[in-house]
């Protein structure tokens, strides 16, 4: 992996850590910022609770997305960056699909982040 992306990914992980979670990457989602210092892109993936990391990491490492239990669907997010350069990049997390937000709000089951 490129050092510029790793610089950005560490910011993503810091934002996840502030929520008591770890971000597991699934895919890039566009909205690129590439400079000599940093390579940012919105990222889809799972924002996993500390208690679930061991179980989830082994499933994630296999890259068999169909084997990931449905209960982790609540953890599927997009990490969205904002800022203008390497010194002011901020990352926030949003539900991967808007329909998921509506469905979970209707049931009263929302992830705590």
Secondary structure, DSSP 8 states (H G I E B T S, - for coil): --HHHHHHHHHHHHHHHHTTEEEEEEEE-S--EE-SS-EE--EEEEEEEGGGHHHHHHHHHHT-GGGS-GGGGGGEEEEEEE-SSTTS-EEEEEESSHHHHHHHHHHT-----
